[in-house]
Amino acid sequence: MTFGARLAAAMDDHGPLCVGIDPHESLLADWGLTDDVDGLRTFAHTVMEAVGGRVAAVKPQAAFFERHGSAGVAVLEEVVAAGRETGTLVIVDAKRGDIGSTMGAYADAFLRDGSPLAGDALTVSPYLGFGSLDPAVDLALSSGRGLFVLCLTSNKEGHEVQHARTAEGTSVGALMAARAAALNTGVEPMGSIGLVVGATVGDAAARTGTDLRAVNGPLLAPGVGAQGAGAAELTAVFGAARRQVLASSSRGVLRAGPGVAALRQAALEASSEAAVALR
């Protein structure tokens, strides 16, 4: 099965929620854990024990593992393996983006069959040109994996690039969406090349002419829960594309830890709330 088909099935079974695994130094402290590899491993495995097999996807943020060096990367590999063992889709949030053989090497690390870092999908940055992502696109599609391409993000500087327009008047965000849509044309139930669109960007899609419904792929929406996005915000951002949205919640779930039962309950409640908000 393609990634798009597997994600659609997972969202039908468990609801449209992706739990972010973001082991910030402050969150480790809140859980009573040390800011080292031992604390990182306990944190990551606790989250996977709580939500594995119970949510559509998890999204480990690679930077918070990489900051602990090679031993931290090994913990990221353990999270990817735990996703396979529990039947939970893993979106590795690494936001890789480069050109030529370097992008090919990133693709090999995160998308190749047999790589310990290869989850089910990878976040990528297209701002060296969408064509720079070709090695990742090709490998993702040939291996049954997916990509989430940064499109309309909620950071305050994002509009400087994403809302900029070409000489012909097309916004960068609209170009990213159109390229994804072309790769997903005719794929059912949805394609495997998705976009990252912040749940708190308001009417940015409308203002930039970004046709999210036409993408025919998943829309990863960070910012649900603790960052303030609820039903009204999701409707404003996604409109008719709401059924394609995979809502991502990190702090809203993780702050319920460190107890497994409390984390699990927070994830299930967040999934139910996301399903209602995205009807």
C-alpha positions as a printed NumPy array, in Angstrom:
array([[  0.   ,   0.   ,   0.   ],
       [  1.064,   3.557,  -0.63 ],
       [  1.679,   5.887,   2.288],
       [ -1.422,   7.899,   1.369],
       [ -3.588,   4.775,   1.498],
       [ -2.073,   3.603,   4.786],
       [ -2.518,   7.023,   6.366],
       [ -6.133,   7.263,   5.198],
       [ -6.83 ,   3.852,   6.752],
       [ -5.07 ,   4.81 ,   9.996],
       [ -7.065,   8.039,  10.228],
       [-10.291,   6.087,   9.684],
       [ -9.331,   3.605,  12.407],
       [ -7.862,   5.936,  15.031],
       [ -8.902,   9.478,  14.153],
       [ -6.98 ,  12.31 ,  12.461],
       [ -4.311,  12.843,  15.128],
       [ -0.528,  12.761,  14.96 ],
       [  1.263,  12.905,  18.313],
       [  4.492,  14.869,  18.171],
       [  7.413,  13.441,  20.128],
       [  9.339,  16.575,  21.064],
       [ 11.647,  15.92 ,  24.016],
       [ 12.48 ,  19.544,  24.859],
       [ 14.921,  20.041,  27.723],
       [ 12.137,  21.731,  29.722],
       [  9.707,  18.874,  29.091],
       [ 12.25 ,  16.304,  30.217],
       [ 12.612,  18.33 ,  33.415],
       [  8.837,  18.491,  33.865],
       [  8.768,  14.697,  33.675],
       [ 11.551,  14.433,  36.267],
       [ 14.008,  13.137,  33.669],
       [ 17.637,  14.038,  33.099],
       [ 18.612,  15.938,  29.962],
       [ 20.736,  13.141,  28.57 ],
       [ 20.328,   9.987,  26.504],
       [ 18.869,   8.043,  29.418],
       [ 16.164,  10.666,  29.938],
       [ 15.563,  10.872,  26.187],
       [ 15.128,   7.102,  25.884],
       [ 12.743,   6.921,  28.835],
       [ 10.69 ,   9.786,  27.411],
       [ 10.48 ,   8.373,  23.891],
       [  9.64 ,   4.83 ,  24.947],
       [  7.021,   6.053,  27.419],
       [  5.258,   8.006,  24.678],
       [  5.343,   5.027,  22.33 ],
       [  4.032,   2.71 ,  25.054],
       [  1.163,   5.122,  25.662],
       [  0.101,   5.85 ,  22.079],
       [  1.532,   3.07 ,  19.908],
       [ -1.284,   1.34 ,  18.041],
       [ -3.809,   3.896,  19.331],
       [ -3.25 ,   6.968,  17.136],
       [ -2.876,   7.405,  13.394],
       [  0.747,   8.566,  13.546],
       [  3.588,   9.849,  15.665],
       [  6.05 ,  12.554,  14.655],
       [  9.449,  12.477,  16.37 ],
       [ 11.27 ,  15.791,  15.944],
       [ 14.745,  14.702,  14.835],
       [ 16.561,  17.747,  16.23 ],
       [ 15.738,  16.856,  19.829],
       [ 17.314,  13.446,  19.305],
       [ 20.302,  14.718,  17.29 ],
       [ 21.245,  17.182,  20.037],
       [ 22.354,  14.152,  22.075],
       [ 24.752,  12.976,  19.363],
       [ 24.982,   9.5  ,  17.914],
       [ 23.383,   7.934,  20.994],
       [ 20.397,  10.238,  20.57 ],
       [ 20.072,   9.279,  16.9  ],
       [ 20.05 ,   5.65 ,  18.049],
       [ 16.998,   6.472,  20.205],
       [ 15.307,   7.959,  17.134],
       [ 15.962,   4.662,  15.37 ],
       [ 14.286,   2.894,  18.312],
       [ 11.202,   5.105,  17.915],
       [ 11.014,   4.212,  14.215],
       [ 11.304,   0.524,  15.11 ],
       [  8.621,   0.871,  17.796],
       [  6.308,   2.377,  15.213],
       [  6.719,  -0.673,  13.01 ],
       [  6.189,  -3.028,  15.943],
       [  2.975,  -1.305,  17.051],
       [  1.602,  -0.62 ,  13.576],
       [  1.85 ,   3.137,  14.081],
       [  2.886,   5.368,  11.194],
       [  6.05 ,   7.353,  11.927],
       [  6.595,  10.758,  10.325],
       [ 10.223,  11.735,  10.895],
       [ 10.222,  15.509,  11.316],
       [ 13.666,  16.371,   9.982],
       [ 12.785,  19.115,   7.437],
       [ 15.62 ,  18.121,   5.115],
       [ 16.231,  20.135,   1.975],
       [ 19.301,  20.38 ,  -0.26 ],
       [ 20.408,  19.807,  -3.844],
       [ 21.768,  16.986,  -5.939],
       [ 23.671,  14.16 ,  -4.313],
       [ 23.248,  15.708,  -0.851],
       [ 19.464,  15.546,  -1.122],
       [ 19.898,  12.031,  -2.455],
       [ 21.857,  11.093,   0.659],
       [ 19.166,  12.561,   2.929],
       [ 16.573,  10.567,   1.007],
       [ 18.659,   7.417,   1.391],
       [ 18.904,   7.941,   5.15 ],
       [ 15.224,   8.609,   5.806],
       [ 13.337,   6.853,   3.009],
       [ 15.298,   3.796,   1.879],
       [ 14.096,   0.315,   2.73 ],
       [ 16.417,  -1.096,   5.362],
       [ 17.599,   2.228,   6.761],
       [ 17.074,   2.336,  10.547],
       [ 15.972,   5.982,  10.243],
       [ 13.363,   5.326,   7.558],
       [  9.91 ,   5.812,   8.998],
       [  6.779,   6.043,   6.901],
       [  7.172,   9.678,   5.865],
       [  9.592,  12.596,   6.107],
       [  9.124,  16.352,   6.368],
       [ 11.126,  18.265,   3.749],
       [ 11.907,  21.875,   2.89 ],
       [ 11.412,  22.966,  -0.754],
       [ 13.034,  26.385,  -0.572],
       [ 15.938,  25.52 ,  -2.846],
       [ 13.25 ,  24.863,  -5.436],
       [ 10.667,  22.081,  -5.47 ],
       [ 12.783,  20.242,  -8.046],
       [ 15.564,  19.937,  -5.469],
       [ 13.315,  17.422,  -3.706],
       [ 13.233,  15.047,  -6.704],
       [ 15.52 ,  12.415,  -5.09 ],
       [ 13.244,  12.312,  -2.039],
       [ 10.065,  12.291,  -4.135],
       [ 11.339,   9.457,  -6.307],
       [ 12.493,   7.312,  -3.392],
       [  9.41 ,   7.988,  -1.291],
       [  7.056,   6.952,  -4.071],
       [  9.077,   3.903,  -5.091],
       [  9.34 ,   2.646,  -1.503],
       [  5.72 ,   3.272,  -0.504],
       [  6.592,   6.182,   1.769],
       [  5.43 ,   9.781,   1.88 ],
       [  6.639,  13.353,   2.149],
       [  5.257,  16.419,   3.877],
       [  6.482,  19.55 ,   2.108],
       [  6.644,  22.806,   4.072],
       [  4.056,  25.114,   2.54 ],
       [  2.324,  27.589,   4.882],
       [  3.923,  27.587,   8.309],
       [  2.929,  29.544,  11.4  ],
       [  6.32 ,  31.047,  12.297],
       [  6.185,  34.814,  11.985],
       [  8.877,  34.969,   9.275],
       [  7.321,  32.265,   7.104],
       [  5.285,  34.684,   5.01 ],
       [  8.476,  36.374,   3.757],
       [  9.057,  33.421,   1.448],
       [  5.788,  31.489,   1.408],
       [  3.586,  34.476,   0.536],
       [  6.039,  35.97 ,  -1.974],
       [  4.873,  36.026,  -5.582],
       [  6.538,  35.333,  -8.897],
       [  6.597,  37.848, -11.729],
       [  3.456,  36.136, -12.993],
       [  1.711,  36.756,  -9.665],
       [  1.64 ,  33.191,  -8.29 ],
       [  2.57 ,  32.807,  -4.624],
       [  5.28 ,  30.426,  -3.503],
       [  2.759,  28.587,  -1.326],
       [  0.46 ,  28.102,  -4.3  ],
       [  3.371,  26.767,  -6.369],
       [  4.234,  24.213,  -3.665],
       [  0.621,  23.059,  -3.512],
       [  0.372,  22.807,  -7.291],
       [  3.514,  20.687,  -7.523],
       [  2.211,  18.339,  -4.83 ],
       [ -1.156,  18.147,  -6.571],
       [  0.519,  17.15 ,  -9.84 ],
       [  2.283,  14.261,  -8.109],
       [ -0.971,  13.111,  -6.483],
       [ -3.198,  13.357,  -9.566],
       [ -5.704,  10.536,  -9.772],
       [ -4.419,   8.687,  -6.701],
       [ -7.069,   7.192,  -4.423],
       [ -7.935,   7.551,  -1.58 ],
       [ -5.254,  10.246,  -1.475],
       [ -1.71 ,  10.75 ,  -2.666],
       [  1.483,  10.36 ,  -0.669],
       [  2.97 ,  13.837,  -1.192],
       [  1.461,  16.067,   1.466],
       [  1.986,  19.574,   2.773],
       [  2.733,  21.117,   6.154],
       [  0.184,  23.851,   6.809],
       [  0.068,  25.444,  10.245],
       [ -3.273,  25.19 ,  12.008],
       [ -2.978,  28.825,  13.126],
       [ -2.237,  30.533,   9.776],
       [ -5.787,  31.864,   9.429],
       [ -6.784,  32.78 ,   5.882],
       [ -3.262,  32.445,   4.463],
       [ -4.305,  29.79 ,   1.932],
       [ -7.057,  32.003,   0.544],
       [ -4.85 ,  35.111,   0.488],
       [ -2.057,  33.313,  -1.351],
       [ -4.3  ,  31.409,  -3.761],
       [ -3.141,  28.073,  -2.336],
       [ -5.676,  25.402,  -3.312],
       [ -5.397,  22.879,  -0.494],
       [ -8.366,  20.79 ,  -1.61 ],
       [ -6.767,  20.19 ,  -5.006],
       [ -3.606,  18.767,  -3.43 ],
       [ -5.331,  15.38 ,  -3.042],
       [ -2.83 ,  14.534,  -0.333],
       [ -2.501,  14.733,   3.438],
       [ -2.168,  18.09 ,   5.172],
       [ -0.089,  17.939,   8.338],
       [ -1.343,  20.648,  10.666],
       [  0.904,  21.56 ,  13.623],
       [ -0.564,  23.88 ,  16.226],
       [ -3.641,  21.989,  17.351],
       [ -4.306,  22.047,  21.094],
       [ -1.728,  23.876,  23.187],
       [ -0.974,  26.375,  20.409],
       [ -4.601,  27.398,  20.225],
       [ -6.134,  25.874,  17.099],
       [ -9.638,  24.474,  17.543],
       [-12.596,  23.867,  15.257],
       [-12.994,  27.501,  14.207],
       [ -9.311,  27.909,  13.376],
       [ -9.178,  24.626,  11.447],
       [-12.228,  25.622,   9.421],
       [-10.704,  29.022,   8.634],
       [ -7.42 ,  27.494,   7.487],
       [ -8.559,  24.381,   5.637],
       [-12.159,  24.921,   4.593],
       [-13.263,  22.175,   2.197],
       [ -9.911,  20.388,   2.641],
       [-10.623,  19.535,   6.296],
       [-10.98 ,  15.799,   5.629],
       [ -7.383,  15.677,   4.387],
       [ -6.009,  17.137,   7.625],
       [ -3.803,  15.189,  10.022],
       [ -3.838,  17.346,  13.147],
       [ -0.54 ,  17.369,  15.031],
       [ -0.436,  17.871,  18.788],
       [  2.747,  17.754,  20.842],
       [  2.584,  19.718,  24.072],
       [ -1.169,  19.236,  24.369],
       [ -0.579,  15.508,  24.822],
       [  2.945,  15.368,  26.24 ],
       [  2.245,  17.667,  29.181],
       [ -0.028,  14.913,  30.553],
       [  3.038,  12.728,  31.235],
       [  4.991,  11.051,  32.581],
       [  2.342,   8.452,  33.424],
       [  1.476,   6.088,  30.571],
       [ -2.232,   6.001,  31.414],
       [ -2.518,   9.786,  31.553],
       [ -0.649,  10.187,  28.266],
       [ -2.854,   7.606,  26.597],
       [ -6.01 ,   9.314,  27.827],
       [ -4.764,  12.718,  26.648],
       [ -3.988,  11.304,  23.194],
       [ -7.384,   9.63 ,  22.871],
       [ -9.168,  12.823,  23.932],
       [ -7.112,  14.898,  21.5  ],
       [ -7.908,  12.47 ,  18.687],
       [-11.617,  12.638,  19.432],
       [-11.53 ,  16.435,  19.579],
       [ -9.659,  16.601,  16.271],
       [-12.217,  14.31 ,  14.626],
       [-15.069,  16.536,  15.77 ],
       [-13.261,  19.713,  14.734],
       [-12.52 ,  18.392,  11.252],
       [-15.982,  17.075,  10.359]])
